[in-house]
Amino acid sequence: MHWLTSVTLGKVVFAAECLVAAVLIGVAGYAHDLVTLTSRISDGVAINGSPSVGAMNILVMGLESRTNFEGQNLSVQQLTETHSGNAASVAAGQVGAQDTDTLILIHIFDGGQKAVGFSIPRDDVVNYPHATLDGLTEGKIDAAYNYAYNQSLQQTFGSSMSSSQRYLLANQAGQLFEIQTVESVTGVHIDHFAESNIIGFYELAQQFGGIEVCIKPAAAQGGLGRGANLMDYDPRTEPASQYPGGNSGFDAYRDGYNRKKGGAQYLHLSPAQSLAYVRSRDTLPGVDIGRTARQQAAIDFVIWKLRTGGVLTDLGQVTTLLSNAKNYLITDSGWDLPAFAGDMNALNGKNLRFTTLPSAPTNNIKVPGYPTPQSVNFIDVPQLRQLVQDAFYGKSATRPASSVTVDVYNGSGTAGLATSVAQDFTAMGYKAGKAGNSSAQSQTVQKVTSIFYGAGAEASGQAIANDMGTTAASLSSLPAGHVEVLLGSTVTAPPPGLLTFGASTVTAQDYVATAQQDHIAVPANATSAAGGTQSVSATPLGPRPQGAARGRGVSAVAATMSVNTPASASGTSGAPSSVPVKYGITSCSY
């Protein structure tokens, strides 16, 4: 596989670490110029009504594009440094899509001393909260940003706006659509986001002089020999001479891995190889899941470095870090980072935990909007929601209130959509209300879905808004105990939150067959469901057993990893006895 088709996920580590840096900068104390510098990265779309202190949900996004936030190509030097392209690729206009190939949803607990996060696989197939400009209602979850980004650029083409303003609006459109899509799938509200591009982690690694990681050879899997993970190329189809270092450029042997000694070893990676380490995937166990484990290990080191390396106690280094961040980091405009950092300064590495959400991977699936069959993940939405809500809020998801009536009105003109969506809400446990066209009610139809609630129905209204990837508002004219769902003019299919398997075209049979191939336990609601649109089961689902590998894909709950504070150099907690624990890394990554 050539580098042009590789997916660039390394930037997630920088995005996550900027989030951690925002927490830890409070250790150094705030000067006025630092507050000003943090405001320079807050150009993202506003998320109104979200707190900057206390409990909150934060979405970390990483773009795969070879451009900066103003649509300008990365320099040839930057592309070469990050193993992302060369002069020929720039000349050919091969700059990658604006896909959010990294998505991590993080919950900060009240008091700022604990956080938990879920990586969301980029290939999950979902319905979108509303149709794209091209009429697409379904696709991969990582493509939502790209569709809205390009739609915005089309709409402002030929206008009097400056190029900077056009790309600012395009990024904000992408941010909003991606947030709505993730909310619709997970059923939780997102309060803030941090977004990084491809050059981000490389810049951070330069600041630290590279990173140090523990790596061990992987067992033979998926047709690859033992230790294939030590280089990022598939020796069956990609000769090393043609792809030196492989797709990402990662090569543990060039980085000092002792082939004769073998086993688990610590390596100090240069900035370029640090990025290659977290980008490589094709030779790792579980592919994307294996890459997530590498990202978590890199996060572990950087947290240790921030804590112990003097970065945050050196005003000059902090100023440099924030000055450079403008080029590769954006946060939402409503996020008060100084207040956030002041509230979160008690957070440390051992209280951070990351997990990958489960999915059922399969190959050669036709996905709307893609010219060729794709590798995709089928998802069990009720299970994902249960996992996220249990981890974030420590209790099962609130069951729909059977005393609340849901009325659904169709603003798009798509035949039968109001009735279909109304049936979904009834299956979820709500009382059946009216279902009809938007002309049967008094509110103005918007492009996206609007949710209104009457007296006593606020909690249900907010929950339904999360199901739909939108917000809810009080409406005094509604009867008590009623929620009104006014489907927007661009909403032509149910959102993923109302579909058991995330997308209209994914049937129960599709999910069951794939899950069985992946050795995933199949819940009862899947085997009893009919094809096509599915309603979310009202019965909460717990986590299912971890699945086994099938080919080169691993599904089910991926390796949960607690990110810990530095252990004793002589400790061996979880790591091979011959390799001392450093930086809080409790086990070696593949």
N, C-alpha and C positions, 0 to 999 in steps of 0.2 A: 504494500500500500504506500503510495507516494505521500509526501508531507502535505500536499494540497488537500488530501481527503482525511487527514488526521484531525481529531477534535482537540481543541486547545483549552484545557481545563486548569492549567497551572495558575491562572489569574485568581481563581477562587481563594487560594491560600493568601495572596496579598489582600484581597478584599476582606477576608475574615480577620486577617491580622491588623488591618487598619481599624476594624471594629474593636479588636483587642487593644490596639494602641490608643484608641479614643478612651477606652476604659482606664488604661494604665497611665496616660499622660497626667492624670490627676496627681500621680506620685511626684511629678516634677513641679507641680504648682503652675498656675496660669498667669502669664503676663499678658498685657493688653495686645501685644503683637501676635501672640499665639491664638488668642480668641479671633483676631482678624483673619489669621491664616486658615483656621477651621471653617470660617464662613465662606472661604473661596471655593470649597468643594461642594457647597450646598446648593447646587444648581438643578437638582432633580425635581420631579413633579411633587407638588405638595400633597400630603395626606392629612386632611383636616381633622382636627379633634384628637390627635394622637399625643400621648404624654411623652416627655423627654426624660422623666424619672419614674421609678417604680416598675411594676410588671409591664412587659411589652413583648411583642413579636416583631422580629426583624428578619427581612429577606435579604440574603447575600446573593448577588448576581454576578456572573462573570461572562463577558462577551468573547466570542471566538474571532471577531473581526480583526483584520490586519490594518485597521484605521484607528485614528484617535477620535475623541468625542466630537470633533468638528468635521468629520468626514475625510480628513486628510490621510493619505497613505503613510504608514510607518516608513521611516527611512530604510534604505537598503542595509545600512549598518544595524539598525534595530532588528530588521527581519533576519539578518544573518546571525546576530547575537542570540536571538530567541529560536533559531532553527525553524522559522516560520515562512521563509520565502527568500527571494533573491531579486536581482535587477530584472531578470526575465519575467518573473511573476508580476512585478510592479508594472512593467511595460504592457503585459497582457491583461491588466486589470483584475488579476486574481487576488482579491482582497478579503475573501471570506464573507460569510453572511453575518448579520447582527443577531445570531442565535445566542440565547443565554444557556450555553452548554454547561454552566455550573449554576445550580440553585441550592442554597442551603437555607432552611427555615429555622431560626433560632428563637427560643423563648428565654427572656431574662426574668428571673423570679423577683418578686418584690423584695427590696432590701439590697439587691445588686450583688449577692454573694454566691449565686449559683446560676448556671445556664445550661440548656440542653438544646441540641440541634439535630435536624434531619436533613440529609442530602436527598434531593429528589432526582431520580434518574432522568436524564435528558430525553430518552426515547419513549417515555410514557405517552401513550396515545390518548387524547382527550378531545371532547368538544370544547370549543371556545365560548366564553360568555356571550359573544355576539359575532356576527359574520364579519369577515375581512372585506376589504374593498373589492377583492376578486370573487367574493361570494363564498369563500371557504368557511365552513363551520366546524371543521375537525382537522386535527393534525398532531404533530408532536408538541409536547408541552414547552420545549425550548424554542420553538419557532414563533410563539406568540409575539415576542418582542420584535422580531424581524419583520413580521407582517405589518404591525402597526407603525413601525419606524419607516418602512418604505411607503406605506399609505400616506403618512404625513408629508414625506418629501414630494410625493406626487401632487398632493393638494396645494403645496406652497411653490411648486415649480412655476417660474415666470413671474413671481410676485416681486414686490419692491423690497422684500426682506433681505437682510445681509445673509451671507452664507452661514455665519456663526449662529444667527437667530434661527435659521431654518433647521440646522442640525440640533440645536438646543431643543426645539419643539419636537423634532423627530425622536430624539432620545426620551423626552418626557412622554410621548405617546407610547413608545415601546415599554417604558417602565410601568405605565398605568395598566396596559393590557396584560403584561406579564403578571403583575400583582393581582389583577382581577381573576386571572386564570388559576393561579396558585390558591387564592382564597376559595375559589369555587370547588377545587378538588379537595382541599384539606379541611374546609369548614371553619377555619379560624381567621380572624381579622389581622391584617398586617399593619403595624403601626409605623414602621420605618424601613428603609432599605439602604444598603451600601452596594455600589456597583463598580466593578473594576474591568479594565480591558487587558489585552494580552501582555502588554509591556509591564504591567503592575508588579507582579511577583519578581520579575527580573530586577527591577529597580530596588525593591526592598532587599533582595539577596545581595545586591551590590553594596547597599548601606551596611550590611552585616559582614561583608567579605565572604559570602557564600554560607551554606548551611552544612551541618553534619547529621548524618542519618545512619541507622543500622539497617543492613539489607542482608537477606539470605537467599540462597537458590530455591526456586519453587520446584515442586515435584512435577514430573511429566504430566501434562494435561492437555486435552483438546487437540491432540496430534502434535504438540510441541514437546521437545525433549526437556529433561531436567535442567534447570538453570536458565531456561530461555528468557526469563525475566531480567537477566543481567544485561541484556542488550535489547533495544527496542526495534527489532525487525523480525519478520517471520522467515526463518531460514529455508522453509519449503518453497517460498515464492519470491523472496527478496534477498538476493545475494548481498553479503556485507560490502563487497566492493562497489556495488551500485548505490547502496543506501548506507553509507558509513554512519553508524550510530542509529540508524533507523529513522522512523517518522519524527521523533522528538529530538534525536541526537543523543539519547542516553546510552552510555556505555560504561558499565561499572568497572571493566578491566582497565580502561583508560583513566579511570578515576582512582585507581590504586587497589582494586579488589585483587587479592592474592589467590590466583586460580589453584595453586598447589595446596595452600592451607584449606581453602574451601570453608563451608559453614557460614555462620553469621559473622559479619564484620562491620565495623564502623568506618564510614568514608567521609572525608571532607570534600564537599562539592563546590566547584567554582560557581559564580552567579549563573552562568549559562547552563551548567549541568544541574544546578538546583532546579531551574525551570524545567529542564528535560526530565528530571526525576519525577516531578509531579504531573507532567504532561503525558508520559508514556502510558500505554494501556494494552496494546494488542497482544503482548506476551505475558500479561499478568493473570493470575488466577481470578476468574470472575470478571475480567476485562474492566469495565467501568467501576465495579465494586472494588477491585484491587487498586485502582487508581485513587478511589476515595480514601482507602487506608493509607496510601502514600501521602496524600494531602494532609491527613490528620497527623501523621508523623512529622511532617514539615511544620505544621502549626505548633506542635509540641515543642520543637526546637526553638522556633521564633519566640514563643511565649517565654521560654527559659532565657533566651538572649535578651529580650526586653527587660526581664526582671533582674538579670544579673550582669549584663554587659555594659551598664552605665549609659545606655542610649537615652533613657527617659530622665536621667538626672543631669544630663548635659544639655543645656538650653540650646546650644548651637546645633547639636544633632537633631533635637526635636524640631527646631525651626527648619532645618534642611529637609527633614522627612515630610513636614507639612507643606513646605513650599513646592516640592516636587510632586506631591500627591495630586495637585490640580490637573496634571496631565493624564492621570489614569484612575482617578477615583471620583465618584459622584455619590452624594447622599441626598435624601429628600430635603426640600427647602424648609420644612417645618421642624427639623430635628435640631434641637439645641445641644450640640456636641459638648460644650463646656459643662452644661448642667448634667448631661448624661454621664460624663466622665467623673464628675464630682460625686455622683450618686453611686457609681459602679466601682469606686476605687478599692473596694474590699474583695472584688472578684479575683480569684487566682486560678492557675491552671488545673489544680486537682478538682475543681468544681465545675469543669466544662466536660460535657459528654456529647459525642456525635454518633449518629446511627444513620444507615441508609434505609430509606423506605422500601418495602418489599414490592416485587413485581414479577411477572411471568414473561421472560424474554422469548422471542421467536424471530424467525427470519423470513425474508422474501414475501413481505406483506405490502400490498398496494395501499398507500396512504394518500389521501387527497392533497394535491399541491406538489407532489414529488413525481418526477418523470420516470423513476425506476423503482422497483420493489425495495423495501426498506427493512432493516433490523429494527424491531419495535419491542416495547414492553406493554403487555396487557396488565391492568391494575384492578384490584378489588377495592372500590372507593369506600365502602363501609369499613373495611378493615383499616385502610390508611387513616381515615378520620378517627377511628377508635384509638389507634396507636398514638397519633399526634395529640389528641385531646387528653388522653390518659397521661402522657408524658408532660404536657404543658400545665394541666389543671388538676392532676392527681385524682381524677374521678371519671367515670364513664360519661359519654356524651349525654347531654340532657335530652330526654325523650321528647318528641313532639307533643305539645299539649293537646289532648283530645278535645278540650273545651274550646279551642281556637278554630275559627272558621277561616278558610283561605279562599278568596275570590281571585280568579285569574282572567285578565283581559289581554287580547292580542293586538299589539300595535304594529306588527309587521305585515299582516295580510297572509302569512303562511297558513294554508288551510289546515284546520284541526289542531294547531299548535296549543291554543289555550286549553282545549279539552285534554290533550295529552299531558300537559304540565299539571293540570288540575288533578288528573288521575295519579300522577306521581306523588303529589302532596297528600292525597287521601291514603295512598299506600304507606306513607310515612307516619300516619297516625293522626293527621289533622282532620277536622270536619270538612266535608265537601261543601263548597260554596258555589257562587256563580262562575260560569265560564262562557266567555263571549268575546266579541270584538271590542276594541277600545272605545267605539262610539257609544257604548252602553254605560260609560262612566264619565266623570267630569274633569279628570286631570289631563294635562297636556302630555302627549307621547314624546319621549326623548329618544335619542339614538340607542341608549342602553336601557336596561330594565330599571324601573322605579319600584320601590317597596314602600308601602304606607301601612301604618297600624293604628287601630283605635284604642280606646281606653282598656287597660288590662292586658294588652297583647304586645307590649314593647319587646319582651324577651323573645317571643316567637318571631316578631318582625325582624329583630337583629339576626336571629339564627337563620331565617329564610334568606336574608340579605347575603349572608356568608355563603349559603348554598348557591346563590345566583351570581356571586362575585360582584356585588354592588353594595349600596348603603341603604339604610331605612330612615324614614321620617314620620313623625306623628301627623295624623290627619283627623281633625276634630269632627269632620262630617261622616267618618266611618263609624258604624255601630260598635259598641263595646265588644271586645273579644274577636274582632275581625282583623285580618291582614289582607291587603290588596296587593296583588302582583300585576304590574302593568308592564308587559313585555315590550321592549324597545323596538324601534323601527328596523334595527339591524339584527335583531334576535330572531333567527329562523330555525333554531334547533334547541332542544333542552340543554342547559349547561351541564358540565360533567358532574356537578354535585348532586344532580337528580338521576344519574345513571349509575347502575351498579358497577359497570365496567368502564366508565369514563367517556365512552364515545358511542354514538348512535349505531355505528356499523359493527361494533364489537358485540357479538351475541354471547349468550351463556355457553353455547357449544364451543365457540372460539376459545373462551377463557378456560373452560374445563379441559379441553383437549391439550392446550398449551401447559396448563398447570400440571396435568398428569405426566406429560413428557418431562417437565422440570422437577418431578417428584415433590410437588407442593400439595399439601392437604387442601381439598376443595370443600368450601363451606356449603352447608345445606341449601342456603338461599341461591347459590349458583346453579346447582343441579336441578332445582325446581323452577328456575326462571325460564321464561319464553325467550325467543330470539328478539333482536331489535332493542328498542328503548326499554331500559330496566329501571325500576324504582329502587331507591335505597331501602334496604331492609330496616324495619323498626327495631330489630333485635341486635343489640351491640355484639360485635365480633371481637374476640380476643386474638392475640398474636398466634399465628400458626407455626408449626415446627419449621426449623431451618431446612431448606431444600438442598438437594444435591446438584452437582454440576451436570449440565447437559451440553456436550460439545464445548464451546468456549464461553458459555454464559452460565452465571450462577444467579439464582433468584432467592426469594425469601429474605428474611431480615439479615442484613449484612453485618459484618463484624463490628459490634459495638465497641467503642474505644473511649475510655476515660483519658482525658488529657491531664497529666499529673505534674506537680511541681518536681523540681530536681530531687532525685534520690541519691543516696550515698554511692560514691563511685565503685564501692565494692559490693553493692547490692546486686541481687539477681532476680528480683520479683518479676516473674513472668518471662524473663529473657533466658536464652541459652546460658548454661553455667559458665561457659568459656568467654562470654561477652558481658562486661559490666554494664549496669544500667546507667545511662547518662541522660541528662536533660529531662528526666521524667518519662522517657520512652520506655514503656514496660514490656515491649516485645518488638522483635525486628519485623520490618515490613518486607514484602516481596517486591 
